[in-house]
Amino acid sequence: MIAELEARESWKRRDYSAGYTQAGHAAALAIEEGDEYRWWKMVLLQAECLRDQGSIQECRELAAKLSTHAVSASAPDLGARAYILLAVSLQGLGRLSEAVDAASTATNLVAGDFENVYLHIQAEQALIAALAESGRLQAAWTECLVLQSLLTDAVDEDTAGKAYWVIGNVAFLTHRVKEGSKYHDLAAEKLSPSRDVDLWARFNRGSADMRLRAQLSDGATLRCIERAELATEVVGGSERDLLEMALVRGHWYYLTGDLDSAVSILAPLRSRFDVLASQTAAEASFILGKAMMEQGNDAESLQILEEAATLFDTAAATERSTTVREYLDSVQQQQRFLQGG
């Protein structure tokens, strides 16, 4: 029990390396005592530490192990916890169809169970995120309506804030711009930098990303970017956090017409694509390719745009891949026309 408390305290302090090691020690002690349930809890904590420090592949391996374990099958809430973590890690690796399946399993385990409403909310969020990333936007919006129905007055502010954030994301992606802004405003009201600076950084970065995808290069978007950059600087952040922040800033420069700044920020990301999810790397390549194309660097930009389409295919984000290929076709047709072909 002492080893477990030490591990949880390290996790709360964001000392994920220490938390992982201490949770492993507690898990070993639990096995010695024949306590599979306590072992399961500590391995779950190890997986959460791996997720939070950006070790997504290792997190997936532990989450997959837990999801098929007998302890997970012993109660719906335990199974849901394992499958939610599995879904999040699969999404982080760009394995979107598998992430949808895992999140769907989690929602089915706890749907309609008031005692597990918080897990149902988390499962819906994981499902919506995976559906949206894979381009299944109508299905994602349908799940958003389910999620909204779970947000009663009994739900705490942080949980409600995260849920409104997810709903706003899908609203932006489905061109419901006013609704997207409304839900993100609700999220901003519920979330607080004084309670969790890291969450505040991730929310503002995510909100900026969605606004940029909706072609909103206004003052509200810039404020989101600046808040995210400041909060990320305060809390530190993993390498993935810093790369995603750079992508958002690069996208802002592209939309505001500062092509040189966009390219200077986005081009170095290509050497670190192994740290990012496939679909995130694909977005970076797509924006970089368009920026270089507009600079007149045709040959290299075409190569980078092909890279973007391939990365979207890898992530099973077929609609985004189609968007890239349509852009490529239009560019190549224009070039043939200008050449008299």
C-alpha contacts under 8 A as a table, 3 or more apart, distances in Angstrom:
res1	aa1	res2	aa2	distance
1	M	4	E	5.02
1	M	5	L	6.23
1	M	26	A	7.66
2	I	5	L	5.10
2	I	6	E	6.21
3	A	6	E	5.15
3	A	7	A	6.27
3	A	22	Q	6.41
3	A	23	A	7.13
3	A	25	H	7.03
3	A	26	A	5.14
4	E	7	A	5.12
4	E	8	R	6.27
4	E	22	Q	7.29
4	E	23	A	6.21
4	E	26	A	5.60
4	E	42	M	7.18
5	L	8	R	5.18
5	L	9	E	6.10
6	E	9	E	5.12
6	E	10	S	6.27
6	E	19	G	7.59
6	E	22	Q	6.80
7	A	10	S	5.22
7	A	11	W	6.32
7	A	18	A	7.24
7	A	19	G	4.50
7	A	20	Y	7.12
7	A	21	T	7.76
7	A	22	Q	4.89
7	A	23	A	5.15
7	A	26	A	8.00
8	R	11	W	5.01
8	R	12	K	6.23
8	R	19	G	6.60
8	R	23	A	7.85
8	R	45	L	7.79
9	E	12	K	5.10
9	E	13	R	6.32
9	E	19	G	7.61
10	S	13	R	5.06
10	S	14	R	6.26
10	S	15	D	5.11
10	S	16	Y	6.62
10	S	18	A	6.22
10	S	19	G	4.86
11	W	14	R	4.93
11	W	15	D	5.64
11	W	16	Y	5.46
11	W	18	A	7.87
11	W	19	G	5.19
11	W	49	C	6.76
12	K	15	D	7.54
15	D	18	A	5.61
15	D	19	G	6.14
16	Y	19	G	4.82
16	Y	20	Y	5.94
16	Y	49	C	5.01
16	Y	50	L	7.21
16	Y	52	D	7.19
16	Y	53	Q	6.31
17	S	20	Y	5.23
17	S	21	T	6.40
17	S	49	C	7.24
17	S	53	Q	7.92
18	A	21	T	5.16
18	A	22	Q	6.02
19	G	22	Q	5.15
19	G	23	A	5.89
19	G	45	L	8.00
19	G	46	Q	7.18
19	G	49	C	6.64
20	Y	23	A	5.21
20	Y	24	G	6.17
20	Y	45	L	7.28
20	Y	46	Q	4.75
20	Y	47	A	7.88
20	Y	49	C	5.80
20	Y	50	L	7.32
21	T	24	G	5.09
21	T	25	H	6.34
21	T	46	Q	7.82
22	Q	25	H	5.01
22	Q	26	A	6.23
23	A	26	A	4.98
23	A	27	A	6.04
23	A	42	M	5.18
23	A	43	V	6.87
23	A	45	L	6.58
23	A	46	Q	5.92
24	G	27	A	4.98
24	G	28	A	6.23
24	G	42	M	6.78
24	G	43	V	6.87
24	G	46	Q	6.87
25	H	28	A	5.16
25	H	29	L	6.35
26	A	29	L	5.08
26	A	30	A	6.18
26	A	39	W	7.36
26	A	42	M	6.58
27	A	30	A	5.01
27	A	31	I	6.32
27	A	38	R	6.99
27	A	39	W	4.44
27	A	40	W	7.49
27	A	42	M	5.36
27	A	43	V	6.56
28	A	31	I	5.17
28	A	32	E	6.38
28	A	39	W	7.24
29	L	32	E	5.06
29	L	33	E	6.40
30	A	33	E	5.05
30	A	34	G	6.15
30	A	35	D	5.06
30	A	36	E	6.79
30	A	38	R	5.97
30	A	39	W	5.21
31	I	34	G	4.84
31	I	35	D	5.78
31	I	36	E	6.45
31	I	39	W	6.26
32	E	35	D	7.67
35	D	38	R	5.64
35	D	39	W	6.32
36	E	39	W	4.89
36	E	40	W	6.00
36	E	71	V	7.32
37	Y	40	W	5.03
37	Y	41	K	6.36
37	Y	71	V	6.42
38	R	41	K	5.09
38	R	42	M	6.30
39	W	42	M	5.24
39	W	43	V	6.26
40	W	43	V	5.24
40	W	44	L	6.16
40	W	66	L	7.16
40	W	71	V	7.07
41	K	44	L	5.07
41	K	45	L	6.29
42	M	45	L	4.94
42	M	46	Q	6.22
43	V	46	Q	4.87
43	V	47	A	6.25
43	V	62	L	7.24
43	V	66	L	7.82
44	L	47	A	5.06
44	L	48	E	6.27
44	L	62	L	7.54
44	L	63	A	7.12
44	L	66	L	7.36
44	L	82	A	7.38
45	L	48	E	4.96
45	L	49	C	6.20
46	Q	49	C	5.11
46	Q	50	L	6.31
46	Q	59	C	7.98
47	A	50	L	5.04
47	A	51	R	6.20
47	A	58	E	7.57
47	A	59	C	4.74
47	A	60	R	7.66
47	A	62	L	5.85
47	A	63	A	6.44
47	A	85	L	8.00
48	E	51	R	4.99
48	E	52	D	6.13
48	E	59	C	7.06
48	E	85	L	7.65
49	C	52	D	5.16
49	C	53	Q	6.20
50	L	53	Q	5.31
50	L	54	G	6.20
50	L	55	S	4.91
50	L	56	I	6.54
50	L	58	E	6.70
50	L	59	C	5.28
51	R	54	G	5.23
51	R	55	S	5.64
51	R	56	I	5.41
51	R	59	C	5.60
51	R	89	S	7.11
52	D	55	S	7.55
53	Q	238	S	6.15
54	G	238	S	6.32
54	G	239	E	7.56
54	G	240	R	6.63
55	S	58	E	5.69
55	S	59	C	6.24
56	I	59	C	4.92
56	I	60	R	6.14
56	I	89	S	5.63
56	I	92	G	6.55
56	I	93	L	6.87
57	Q	60	R	5.12
57	Q	61	E	6.40
57	Q	89	S	7.18
57	Q	93	L	7.07
58	E	61	E	5.16
58	E	62	L	6.52
59	C	62	L	5.35
59	C	63	A	6.07
59	C	86	L	7.87
59	C	89	S	6.42
60	R	63	A	5.01
60	R	64	A	5.92
60	R	85	L	7.73
60	R	86	L	5.69
60	R	89	S	5.21
60	R	90	L	6.53
61	E	64	A	5.25
61	E	65	K	6.29
62	L	65	K	5.03
62	L	66	L	6.22
63	A	66	L	5.07
63	A	67	S	6.07
63	A	82	A	5.80
63	A	83	Y	7.23
63	A	85	L	6.11
63	A	86	L	5.01
64	A	67	S	5.16
64	A	68	T	6.66
64	A	82	A	7.66
64	A	83	Y	7.88
64	A	86	L	6.12
65	K	68	T	5.77
65	K	69	H	6.46
66	L	69	H	5.08
66	L	71	V	8.00
66	L	72	S	6.69
66	L	82	A	5.97
67	S	72	S	5.94
67	S	79	G	6.21
67	S	82	A	5.03
67	S	83	Y	5.87
67	S	86	L	7.66
68	T	72	S	6.80
68	T	73	A	7.54
69	H	72	S	5.49
69	H	73	A	6.80
70	A	73	A	5.07
70	A	74	S	6.32
71	V	74	S	5.08
71	V	75	A	7.44
71	V	78	L	7.27
71	V	79	G	7.87
72	S	75	A	6.32
72	S	76	P	7.46
72	S	78	L	4.94
72	S	79	G	4.20
72	S	80	A	7.91
72	S	82	A	7.09
73	A	76	P	7.04
73	A	78	L	7.40
73	A	79	G	5.89
74	S	78	L	7.45
74	S	79	G	7.78
75	A	78	L	5.49
75	A	79	G	6.46
76	P	79	G	5.20
76	P	80	A	6.06
76	P	109	L	5.27
76	P	110	V	6.21
77	D	80	A	5.05
77	D	81	R	6.24
77	D	109	L	7.24
77	D	110	V	6.60
77	D	116	N	6.80
77	D	119	L	7.21
78	L	81	R	5.21
78	L	82	A	6.49
79	G	82	A	5.29
79	G	83	Y	6.21
79	G	106	A	7.01
79	G	109	L	7.27
80	A	83	Y	5.13
80	A	84	I	5.94
80	A	105	T	7.44
80	A	106	A	4.31
80	A	107	T	7.16
80	A	109	L	6.09
80	A	110	V	6.92
80	A	119	L	7.05
80	A	123	A	7.41
81	R	84	I	5.26
81	R	85	L	6.35
81	R	106	A	7.38
81	R	119	L	7.23
82	A	85	L	5.33
82	A	86	L	6.16
83	Y	86	L	4.82
83	Y	87	A	5.98
83	Y	102	A	5.41
83	Y	103	A	6.25
83	Y	105	T	6.86
83	Y	106	A	5.41
84	I	87	A	5.08
84	I	88	V	6.24
84	I	102	A	6.89
84	I	103	A	5.67
84	I	106	A	6.01
84	I	122	Q	7.23
84	I	123	A	5.70
84	I	126	A	6.57
85	L	88	V	5.16
85	L	89	S	6.20
86	L	89	S	5.24
86	L	90	L	6.07
86	L	99	A	7.27
86	L	102	A	6.53
86	L	103	A	7.94
87	A	90	L	5.13
87	A	91	Q	6.13
87	A	98	E	7.36
87	A	99	A	4.27
87	A	100	V	6.84
87	A	101	D	7.73
87	A	102	A	5.06
87	A	103	A	5.31
87	A	126	A	6.50
87	A	127	L	7.74
87	A	130	A	7.88
88	V	91	Q	5.19
88	V	92	G	6.21
88	V	99	A	6.85
88	V	126	A	6.23
89	S	92	G	4.92
89	S	93	L	6.36
89	S	99	A	7.82
90	L	93	L	5.09
90	L	94	G	6.34
90	L	95	R	5.17
90	L	96	L	6.61
90	L	98	E	6.69
90	L	99	A	5.12
91	Q	94	G	5.00
91	Q	95	R	5.54
91	Q	96	L	5.27
91	Q	99	A	5.45
91	Q	130	A	6.13
91	Q	277	A	7.42
92	G	95	R	7.56
92	G	276	L	7.57
92	G	277	A	5.10
93	L	276	L	7.59
93	L	277	A	4.83
93	L	278	S	6.57
94	G	277	A	4.96
94	G	278	S	4.79
94	G	279	Q	5.93
94	G	314	T	7.38
94	G	315	A	4.62
94	G	316	A	7.83
95	R	98	E	5.71
95	R	99	A	6.24
95	R	314	T	7.86
95	R	315	A	5.50
95	R	316	A	7.16
96	L	99	A	4.85
96	L	100	V	6.21
96	L	130	A	5.78
96	L	131	L	7.59
96	L	133	E	7.26
96	L	134	S	6.00
96	L	315	A	5.94
96	L	316	A	6.20
96	L	317	A	7.55
97	S	100	V	5.14
97	S	101	D	6.44
97	S	130	A	7.65
97	S	134	S	7.43
97	S	316	A	6.75
98	E	101	D	5.06
98	E	102	A	6.24
99	A	102	A	5.16
99	A	103	A	6.09
99	A	127	L	7.52
99	A	130	A	6.00
100	V	103	A	5.22
100	V	104	S	5.98
100	V	126	A	7.98
100	V	127	L	5.64
100	V	130	A	5.50
100	V	131	L	6.30
101	D	104	S	5.11
101	D	105	T	6.24
102	A	105	T	5.15
102	A	106	A	6.42
103	A	106	A	5.01
103	A	107	T	6.28
103	A	123	A	5.79
103	A	124	E	7.30
103	A	126	A	5.82
103	A	127	L	4.84
104	S	107	T	5.17
104	S	108	N	6.18
104	S	123	A	7.60
104	S	127	L	6.27
105	T	108	N	5.21
105	T	109	L	6.33
106	A	109	L	5.22
106	A	110	V	6.78
106	A	120	H	7.72
106	A	123	A	5.71
107	T	110	V	5.56
107	T	111	A	5.59
107	T	120	H	5.80
107	T	123	A	5.25
107	T	124	E	6.32
108	N	111	A	5.45
110	V	113	D	5.56
110	V	116	N	6.20
110	V	117	V	7.51
110	V	119	L	6.99
110	V	120	H	5.65
111	A	117	V	7.80
111	A	120	H	6.00
112	G	117	V	7.89
113	D	116	N	5.46
113	D	117	V	6.38
114	F	117	V	5.02
116	N	119	L	5.33
116	N	120	H	6.27
117	V	120	H	4.87
117	V	121	I	6.17
117	V	150	L	7.24
118	Y	121	I	5.06
118	Y	122	Q	6.30
118	Y	155	V	7.87
118	Y	159	T	7.87
119	L	122	Q	4.99
119	L	123	A	6.01
120	H	123	A	5.04
120	H	124	E	6.09
121	I	124	E	5.14
121	I	125	Q	6.20
121	I	147	L	6.27
121	I	150	L	6.94
121	I	163	A	7.41
122	Q	125	Q	5.09
122	Q	126	A	6.29
123	A	126	A	5.13
123	A	127	L	6.14
124	E	127	L	4.99
124	E	128	I	5.96
124	E	143	E	6.82
124	E	144	C	7.78
124	E	146	V	7.93
124	E	147	L	6.20
125	Q	128	I	5.15
125	Q	129	A	6.08
125	Q	147	L	7.59
125	Q	163	A	6.71
125	Q	166	V	6.53
126	A	129	A	5.24
126	A	130	A	6.24
127	L	130	A	5.27
127	L	131	L	6.11
127	L	140	A	7.66
127	L	143	E	7.84
128	I	131	L	5.14
128	I	132	A	5.96
128	I	140	A	4.88
128	I	141	W	7.63
128	I	143	E	6.28
128	I	144	C	6.88
128	I	166	V	7.46
129	A	132	A	5.17
129	A	133	E	6.04
129	A	140	A	7.57
129	A	166	V	7.18
130	A	133	E	5.20
130	A	134	S	6.20
131	L	134	S	5.25
131	L	135	G	6.36
131	L	136	R	5.08
131	L	137	L	6.56
131	L	139	A	6.89
131	L	140	A	5.39
132	A	135	G	5.12
132	A	136	R	5.54
132	A	137	L	5.19
132	A	140	A	5.68
132	A	170	V	6.64
132	A	173	L	7.89
133	E	136	R	7.57
133	E	279	Q	7.42
133	E	317	A	6.74
134	S	315	A	7.37
134	S	316	A	6.15
134	S	317	A	4.17
134	S	318	T	6.98
134	S	319	E	7.54
135	G	317	A	5.78
135	G	318	T	6.93
135	G	319	E	5.52
135	G	320	R	6.80
136	R	139	A	5.65
136	R	140	A	6.25
137	L	140	A	4.84
137	L	141	W	6.10
137	L	170	V	7.06
137	L	173	L	7.37
137	L	174	T	6.62
138	Q	141	W	5.09
138	Q	142	T	6.27
138	Q	174	T	7.85
139	A	142	T	5.09
139	A	143	E	6.41
140	A	143	E	5.18
140	A	144	C	6.23
140	A	170	V	6.92
141	W	144	C	4.79
141	W	145	L	6.56
141	W	167	I	7.68
141	W	170	V	6.33
141	W	171	A	7.44
142	T	145	L	5.39
142	T	146	V	6.81
143	E	146	V	4.96
143	E	147	L	6.19
144	C	147	L	4.92
144	C	148	Q	6.09
144	C	166	V	7.92
144	C	167	I	5.58
144	C	170	V	7.83
145	L	148	Q	5.11
145	L	149	S	6.37
146	V	149	S	5.26
146	V	150	L	6.83
147	L	150	L	5.32
147	L	151	L	6.95
147	L	163	A	7.25
148	Q	151	L	5.40
148	Q	163	A	7.68
148	Q	164	Y	7.88
148	Q	167	I	7.91
149	S	152	T	7.33
151	L	154	A	7.76
151	L	155	V	6.08
151	L	160	A	6.32
152	T	155	V	5.71
153	D	156	D	7.70
155	V	159	T	6.65
155	V	160	A	6.37
156	D	159	T	5.58
156	D	160	A	6.24
157	E	160	A	5.08
157	E	161	G	5.89
157	E	190	K	5.05
157	E	191	L	6.76
158	D	161	G	5.00
158	D	162	K	6.24
158	D	190	K	6.12
158	D	191	L	5.57
159	T	162	K	5.29
159	T	163	A	6.30
160	A	163	A	5.06
160	A	164	Y	6.15
160	A	187	A	7.26
160	A	190	K	6.86
161	G	164	Y	5.21
161	G	165	W	6.14
161	G	186	L	6.90
161	G	187	A	4.10
161	G	188	A	6.92
161	G	189	E	7.52
161	G	190	K	4.85
161	G	191	L	5.48
162	K	165	W	5.02
162	K	166	V	6.44
162	K	187	A	6.53
162	K	191	L	7.74
163	A	166	V	5.20
163	A	167	I	6.29
163	A	187	A	7.64
164	Y	167	I	5.05
164	Y	168	G	5.96
164	Y	183	Y	5.26
164	Y	184	H	6.33
164	Y	186	L	6.45
164	Y	187	A	5.18
165	W	168	G	5.14
165	W	169	N	6.26
165	W	183	Y	6.43
165	W	184	H	5.37
165	W	186	L	7.99
165	W	187	A	5.41
165	W	203	F	7.24
165	W	207	S	7.57
166	V	169	N	5.08
166	V	170	V	6.61
167	I	170	V	5.38
167	I	171	A	6.25
167	I	180	G	7.49
167	I	183	Y	6.64
168	G	171	A	4.93
168	G	172	F	6.23
168	G	179	E	6.79
168	G	180	G	4.15
168	G	181	S	6.77
168	G	182	K	7.36
168	G	183	Y	4.75
168	G	184	H	5.43
169	N	172	F	5.31
169	N	173	L	6.33
169	N	180	G	6.40
169	N	184	H	7.93
169	N	207	S	7.25
169	N	210	M	5.91
170	V	173	L	4.91
170	V	174	T	6.07
170	V	180	G	7.41
171	A	174	T	5.20
171	A	175	H	6.31
171	A	176	R	4.83
171	A	177	V	6.50
171	A	179	E	6.00
171	A	180	G	4.68
172	F	175	H	5.11
172	F	176	R	5.37
172	F	177	V	5.12
172	F	179	E	7.52
172	F	180	G	4.91
172	F	181	S	7.85
172	F	210	M	6.20
172	F	211	R	6.91
172	F	213	R	7.79
172	F	214	A	6.12
173	L	176	R	7.38
173	L	210	M	7.15
173	L	213	R	7.36
173	L	214	A	6.89
175	H	214	A	7.01
176	R	179	E	5.37
176	R	180	G	6.01
177	V	180	G	4.93
177	V	181	S	6.20
177	V	214	A	7.31
178	K	181	S	5.20
178	K	182	K	6.15
179	E	182	K	4.89
179	E	183	Y	6.11
180	G	183	Y	5.33
180	G	184	H	6.15
181	S	184	H	5.17
181	S	185	D	6.00
182	K	185	D	5.10
182	K	186	L	6.29
183	Y	186	L	4.96
183	Y	187	A	6.20
184	H	187	A	4.84
184	H	188	A	6.12
184	H	207	S	6.94
185	D	188	A	5.04
185	D	189	E	6.31
186	L	189	E	5.12
186	L	190	K	6.42
187	A	190	K	5.17
187	A	191	L	6.03
188	A	191	L	5.29
188	A	192	S	7.38
189	E	192	S	7.52
191	L	195	R	7.89
191	L	199	L	7.97
191	L	200	W	6.81
192	S	195	R	5.42
192	S	196	D	6.45
192	S	197	V	7.57
192	S	200	W	6.56
193	P	196	D	5.21
193	P	197	V	4.54
193	P	198	D	7.87
193	P	199	L	7.58
193	P	200	W	5.30
194	S	197	V	6.42
196	D	199	L	5.42
196	D	200	W	6.29
197	V	200	W	4.94
197	V	201	A	6.13
197	V	231	A	6.10
197	V	234	V	7.80
197	V	235	V	6.58
198	D	201	A	5.10
198	D	202	R	6.29
198	D	231	A	6.91
198	D	232	T	6.94
198	D	235	V	6.00
198	D	237	G	7.63
199	L	202	R	5.08
199	L	203	F	6.03
200	W	203	F	5.14
200	W	204	N	6.20
200	W	228	A	7.28
200	W	231	A	6.99
201	A	204	N	5.38
201	A	205	R	6.10
201	A	227	R	7.00
201	A	228	A	4.45
201	A	229	E	7.23
201	A	230	L	7.81
201	A	231	A	4.99
201	A	232	T	5.59
202	R	205	R	5.11
202	R	206	G	5.93
202	R	228	A	6.85
203	F	206	G	5.04
203	F	207	S	5.91
203	F	228	A	7.66
204	N	207	S	4.97
204	N	208	A	5.99
204	N	224	C	4.96
204	N	225	I	6.54
204	N	227	R	6.48
204	N	228	A	5.02
205	R	208	A	5.18
205	R	209	D	6.18
205	R	224	C	6.64
205	R	225	I	6.07
205	R	228	A	5.18
205	R	229	E	7.88
205	R	245	M	6.56
205	R	248	V	7.19
206	G	209	D	5.00
206	G	210	M	6.31
207	S	210	M	5.24
207	S	211	R	6.18
207	S	221	T	7.90
207	S	224	C	6.80
208	A	211	R	5.09
208	A	212	L	6.07
208	A	221	T	5.40
208	A	222	L	7.52
208	A	224	C	5.44
208	A	225	I	5.84
208	A	248	V	7.04
209	D	212	L	5.16
209	D	213	R	6.23
209	D	248	V	5.83
210	M	213	R	5.05
210	M	214	A	6.32
211	R	214	A	5.02
211	R	215	Q	6.48
211	R	216	L	5.24
211	R	217	S	7.56
211	R	221	T	6.36
212	L	215	Q	4.86
212	L	216	L	5.19
212	L	217	S	6.31
212	L	221	T	7.36
212	L	248	V	7.94
212	L	251	H	7.04
212	L	252	W	6.85
212	L	255	L	7.79
213	R	216	L	7.41
215	Q	255	L	7.24
216	L	221	T	6.79
217	S	221	T	6.04
217	S	222	L	7.24
217	S	252	W	6.71
217	S	255	L	6.45
217	S	256	T	6.64
218	D	221	T	5.43
218	D	222	L	6.48
219	G	222	L	5.03
219	G	223	R	6.15
220	A	223	R	5.14
220	A	224	C	6.41
221	T	224	C	5.13
221	T	225	I	6.40
222	L	225	I	5.03
222	L	226	E	6.17
222	L	252	W	7.97
223	R	226	E	5.11
223	R	227	R	6.05
224	C	227	R	5.21
224	C	228	A	6.06
225	I	228	A	5.10
225	I	229	E	6.11
225	I	248	V	7.46
225	I	249	R	7.10
226	E	229	E	5.09
226	E	230	L	6.12
227	R	230	L	5.19
227	R	231	A	6.06
228	A	231	A	5.19
228	A	232	T	5.92
228	A	245	M	7.79
229	E	232	T	5.12
229	E	233	E	6.11
229	E	245	M	7.15
230	L	233	E	5.12
230	L	234	V	6.33
231	A	234	V	5.02
231	A	235	V	6.17
232	T	235	V	5.24
232	T	236	G	5.50
232	T	237	G	5.95
232	T	241	D	7.96
232	T	242	L	7.78
233	E	236	G	5.31
233	E	237	G	7.65
237	G	240	R	7.86
237	G	241	D	5.55
237	G	242	L	6.57
238	S	241	D	5.08
238	S	242	L	6.45
239	E	242	L	5.15
239	E	243	L	6.19
239	E	275	V	7.59
240	R	243	L	5.10
240	R	244	E	6.09
240	R	275	V	6.08
240	R	276	L	6.21
241	D	244	E	5.21
241	D	245	M	6.13
242	L	245	M	5.02
242	L	246	A	6.22
243	L	246	A	5.02
243	L	247	L	6.28
243	L	269	L	6.92
243	L	276	L	7.84
244	E	247	L	4.98
244	E	248	V	6.38
244	E	280	T	7.94
245	M	248	V	5.18
245	M	249	R	6.37
246	A	249	R	5.13
246	A	250	G	6.00
246	A	265	I	6.57
246	A	266	L	7.23
247	L	250	G	5.03
247	L	251	H	6.06
247	L	265	I	7.53
247	L	266	L	6.36
247	L	284	A	6.23
248	V	251	H	5.09
248	V	252	W	6.27
249	R	252	W	5.04
249	R	253	Y	6.38
249	R	262	A	7.77
249	R	265	I	7.87
250	G	253	Y	5.15
250	G	254	Y	6.28
250	G	261	S	7.09
250	G	262	A	4.46
250	G	263	V	7.30
250	G	265	I	5.65
250	G	266	L	5.87
251	H	254	Y	5.03
251	H	255	L	6.26
251	H	262	A	6.65
251	H	287	I	6.69
252	W	255	L	5.28
252	W	256	T	6.17
252	W	262	A	7.73
253	Y	256	T	5.17
253	Y	257	G	6.16
253	Y	258	D	4.96
253	Y	259	L	6.54
253	Y	261	S	6.27
253	Y	262	A	5.06
254	Y	257	G	5.22
254	Y	258	D	5.68
254	Y	259	L	5.44
254	Y	261	S	7.89
254	Y	262	A	5.32
254	Y	287	I	7.43
254	Y	291	A	6.44
255	L	258	D	7.62
258	D	261	S	5.65
258	D	262	A	6.31
259	L	262	A	4.96
259	L	263	V	6.12
259	L	291	A	5.75
259	L	292	M	7.64
259	L	294	E	7.90
259	L	295	Q	7.18
260	D	263	V	5.32
260	D	264	S	6.14
261	S	264	S	5.09
261	S	265	I	6.23
262	A	265	I	5.40
262	A	266	L	6.02
262	A	288	L	7.29
262	A	291	A	7.11
263	V	266	L	5.13
263	V	267	A	5.53
263	V	288	L	6.03
263	V	291	A	6.63
263	V	292	M	6.98
264	S	267	A	5.83
264	S	268	P	7.25
265	I	268	P	6.43
265	I	269	L	7.43
266	L	269	L	5.41
266	L	270	R	7.47
266	L	284	A	6.57
266	L	285	S	7.89
266	L	288	L	6.01
267	A	270	R	5.93
267	A	288	L	6.78
268	P	271	S	5.98
268	P	272	R	7.57
269	L	272	R	5.29
269	L	273	F	6.38
269	L	284	A	7.67
270	R	273	F	5.27
270	R	281	A	7.59
270	R	285	S	7.57
271	S	274	D	7.82
272	R	275	V	5.70
272	R	276	L	7.31
273	F	276	L	5.20
273	F	277	A	7.70
273	F	278	S	7.71
273	F	281	A	5.67
274	D	277	A	7.65
276	L	280	T	6.16
276	L	281	A	5.92
277	A	280	T	5.25
277	A	281	A	6.24
278	S	281	A	5.15
278	S	282	A	6.06
278	S	311	L	5.64
278	S	312	F	6.74
278	S	314	T	6.80
278	S	315	A	5.62
279	Q	282	A	4.91
279	Q	283	E	6.32
279	Q	311	L	6.44
279	Q	312	F	5.49
279	Q	315	A	5.72
279	Q	317	A	7.18
280	T	283	E	5.14
280	T	284	A	6.42
281	A	284	A	5.11
281	A	285	S	6.27
281	A	308	A	7.55
281	A	311	L	7.15
282	A	285	S	5.07
282	A	286	F	6.09
282	A	307	E	7.37
282	A	308	A	4.39
282	A	309	A	6.99
282	A	310	T	7.91
282	A	311	L	5.17
282	A	312	F	5.72
283	E	286	F	5.05
283	E	287	I	6.25
283	E	308	A	6.85
284	A	287	I	5.40
284	A	288	L	6.06
284	A	308	A	7.81
285	S	288	L	5.03
285	S	289	G	5.82
285	S	304	I	5.93
285	S	305	L	6.37
285	S	307	E	6.85
285	S	308	A	5.05
286	F	289	G	5.15
286	F	290	K	6.25
286	F	304	I	7.26
286	F	305	L	5.59
286	F	308	A	5.35
286	F	309	A	7.94
286	F	324	V	7.05
287	I	290	K	5.22
287	I	291	A	6.16
288	L	291	A	5.10
288	L	292	M	6.15
288	L	301	S	7.67
288	L	304	I	7.50
289	G	292	M	5.23
289	G	293	M	6.04
289	G	300	E	7.92
289	G	301	S	4.55
289	G	302	L	6.82
289	G	303	Q	7.99
289	G	304	I	5.32
289	G	305	L	5.21
290	K	293	M	4.98
290	K	294	E	6.21
290	K	301	S	6.96
290	K	305	L	7.61
291	A	294	E	5.21
291	A	295	Q	6.36
292	M	295	Q	4.89
292	M	296	G	6.43
292	M	297	N	5.36
292	M	298	D	7.23
292	M	300	E	7.78
292	M	301	S	5.49
293	M	296	G	5.15
293	M	297	N	5.32
293	M	298	D	5.33
293	M	301	S	5.42
293	M	302	L	7.65
294	E	297	N	7.43
297	N	300	E	6.15
297	N	301	S	6.05
298	D	301	S	5.24
298	D	302	L	6.12
299	A	302	L	5.43
299	A	303	Q	6.64
300	E	303	Q	5.13
300	E	304	I	6.32
301	S	304	I	5.04
301	S	305	L	6.10
302	L	305	L	5.10
302	L	306	E	6.22
302	L	328	L	7.36
303	Q	306	E	5.18
303	Q	307	E	6.30
304	I	307	E	4.86
304	I	308	A	6.29
305	L	308	A	4.94
305	L	309	A	6.39
305	L	324	V	6.93
305	L	328	L	7.15
306	E	309	A	5.17
306	E	310	T	6.25
306	E	324	V	7.98
306	E	325	R	7.72
307	E	310	T	5.14
307	E	311	L	6.15
308	A	311	L	5.14
308	A	312	F	6.23
308	A	321	S	7.51
308	A	324	V	7.18
309	A	312	F	5.16
309	A	313	D	6.24
309	A	320	R	7.65
309	A	321	S	4.67
309	A	322	T	7.53
309	A	324	V	5.74
309	A	325	R	6.54
310	T	313	D	4.98
310	T	314	T	6.20
310	T	321	S	7.29
311	L	314	T	4.94
311	L	315	A	6.37
312	F	315	A	5.10
312	F	316	A	6.23
312	F	317	A	5.09
312	F	318	T	6.59
312	F	320	R	6.38
312	F	321	S	5.13
313	D	316	A	4.95
313	D	317	A	5.87
313	D	318	T	5.92
313	D	321	S	6.04
314	T	317	A	7.60
317	A	320	R	5.62
317	A	321	S	6.32
318	T	321	S	4.94
318	T	322	T	6.09
319	E	322	T	5.05
319	E	323	T	6.28
320	R	323	T	4.96
320	R	324	V	6.36
321	S	324	V	5.20
321	S	325	R	6.27
322	T	325	R	5.09
322	T	326	E	6.03
323	T	326	E	5.16
323	T	327	Y	6.26
324	V	327	Y	5.09
324	V	328	L	6.19
325	R	328	L	4.87
325	R	329	D	6.08
326	E	329	D	5.04
326	E	330	S	6.21
327	Y	330	S	5.18
327	Y	331	V	6.24
328	L	331	V	5.16
328	L	332	Q	6.14
329	D	332	Q	5.15
329	D	333	Q	6.04
330	S	333	Q	5.14
330	S	334	Q	6.17
331	V	334	Q	5.13
331	V	335	Q	6.23
332	Q	335	Q	5.00
332	Q	336	R	6.21
333	Q	336	R	5.13
333	Q	337	F	6.18
334	Q	337	F	5.05
334	Q	338	L	6.20
335	Q	338	L	5.14
335	Q	339	Q	6.19
336	R	339	Q	5.04
336	R	340	G	6.14
336	R	341	G	4.85
337	F	340	G	5.00
337	F	341	G	5.55
338	L	341	G	7.53
